[in-house]
Amino acid sequence: MIGRLSGILLEKNPPQLLIDCGGIGYEANVPMSTFYNLPGLGEKVVLLTHLIVREDAHLLYGFGTAEERDVFKQLIKISGVGPRTALSILSGMSVADLIHAVTVQEAGRLTKVPGIGKKTAERLLLELKGKLGADLGAMGAAAAGDASSDILNALLALGYSDKEAVLALKQVPSGTGVSEGIKLALKALSKS
């Protein structure tokens, strides 16, 4: 398994790169988030990689951060989501945006990514819930982020739809505790 490449960047043709590692040129597909942060041609580059072996090809995917690679691995585990779709998702939104969309179950953010329809977005949200580094917790979010997740789950448990719960959650000030947040969200829902 090829887990990391370190070498000279020879070619940049989005989304593909050619990297010379000790005289051997490796082609790697990268998300646009990684592509935009690459050094110039002829400069040293280091990428974390994921190798996919198929019957007809060996495909190498490169990432600038461990978080991107981890999310890519989670995405390709989902039925109907291949490496191209996973790259498209990572190119269309940051890892933090994806984690936030999963935490608050916001399909609208995912449908803005080319190639992701409503059904695929809903399946992604369902499959990724709780798998992306404990959602916001892994991204170093404050307790407020965790509180918003708990408030959202409480509203859903009370029978409110995803859309209603997310809209009510937007009315709760950042940093509010869980019990106070639920009260404020319920007040916002009663007014609508």
N, C-alpha and C positions, 0 to 999 in steps of 0.2 A: 504494500500500500504506500502510495506517495502522500505524505502528510504535510510537507512544506517544501517550497522552492525558494532558493536564494541564488540570484544570478543577475545577469545584465539584461535589461529590457531592450529587445531588438525591434519589435513591431507592436503597434497598437492599432487594431482594427476592431472597434466596438462590436460585440462584447469580447472579442478574442485578443489574446496577447501571445507573443512569442518571447520566451525567456531562455537565454543561453546559460546553462548551468554546467560549467566545466566542459564546454565543447558540445554538449547535447542540447538541442533546442526543444523545449517543451511548449506545446500549445495549451493554453488554459482559457476557459471562458470565465468572465468575472461579471458581477453585477455592476451597474453604473455607479453605485455608491463607492465601490472600490476603484473603478476606472477613473473617476474624477480626482482621486487622491494619489494617482500614480506619479512617479518622478518622470523626467524627460527620457527620451530615447538615449540609449548608451549609458544610462545610469543604473546603479545597483537597486534591485527591488527584492523584497521578501514577501511571499504570499503563503498563507495557510491554505492547504488544498484538500479536496475530496475527490477521490477517484471512483468513477462508476464504470464497472466492467459489464459490457453487454455482449451478446453473441456476435454482433457485427462491428463493435467499436469499443475502445477504451477512451472514456471522456474524463478530462481533468477540469475541475472547477476551482478557481482561486478566490481568496477572500483577504481583505485587508485586516480584519479583526476576527478574533475567536467567536465573538457573539454572532457575527454574520454567518460564519460556518456552522455554528450550532443551530441557528434558526433554519438554515438551508437543509440540514440533516433532518430536522423535525418536519419541515414542509414536504420533503420527498417521501416521507413515511406515509403520508396521507394518500389514500386511494384516489386516483385520478389527477394527482399533482405530480408532474414530472419535473426533471431538472430545469427545463426551459421556463415552465410556469413559476418555479421557485425563484429563478434568477429574475424573472419579470417582477415578481412581488418585491424582492429586495432592491430592484432598480427603481421601483415606483414609490417606495416608502422606506423610511429608516427603520432600524430594528426597534427603536423606542416607540415609533408611531405604530408599528405592528403590534407590539406588546400592549400598548394602550388600547388599540382597537379590540384586541382579544379580551382584555380585562373588562372593558365596558360593553363588550359584545356589540360593536358598532360595524355592521356589515357595509354601510355606506362608504367608509374609508377604503375598504378592499375593492369594492366595485369600481373605483376610480382607476385601478390598475388595469391596463390593457390586457384582455384575455380572461379577466375574472368577472364572471356573471354573478347574479344574485344567489343562485343555488350553490355555486362553488364557494362564494364568500361565506355563506352560512355554514357550509360543511367545514371550512377552514376554522371558523370561530369555534365551532363545537369540538373539533378534533384537537385544537391547540390550547383550549382552556386548561389552565393548570400545568401546562407542559413547558412554557417559555420562561424558565428560570423563576418559578413561582410568580409568574406574571410580573407586576411592577417591582416586586421586592428585589429581584436580581439587578435591576437597573439603578439601585441605590435611591429609590423613591422614598420620600418621607413617609411617616406613618399616615399622613393625610391620604396618600395614594391607596394604602391598604384600607383605610377607613372608607374611602369612596367605593372600593370593591365590595366591602361588607355591607354598606348602605344599599348598593345596587342589588346585591343578592337578597337582602331583606325585602326590598320592594318587589322583586320577582317572586319571592316566596309568598308574599301577600296577594299575588294574583295580578299584578300590573304587567302590562306588556313591556317588551324590551324598550320600545320607543318611548313609552310613558316614563319608565324608570330612568332612562338616560336623560330625558328632558328635565325631570324633577331633580336629578343629581346635579345638573348644571346650575340649579338655583341654590345649591348648598355651598357656602363659602369654603375656600380651601383651608385646611387645618382644623375643620370641625370634627369633633369626636363622633363615634358611631351612633350612640343613642340620640345625641342632639341632632346629628345629620338626618337620621330617620324621621325625627319629628318635623324638621324643616322641609324635608322632601314631601312628607305627607301633607303638610300645609300647602305646599306649592301644587300638589296634585288636587287638593280639594278646591282650589281656586280656579282650576282649568275646566 
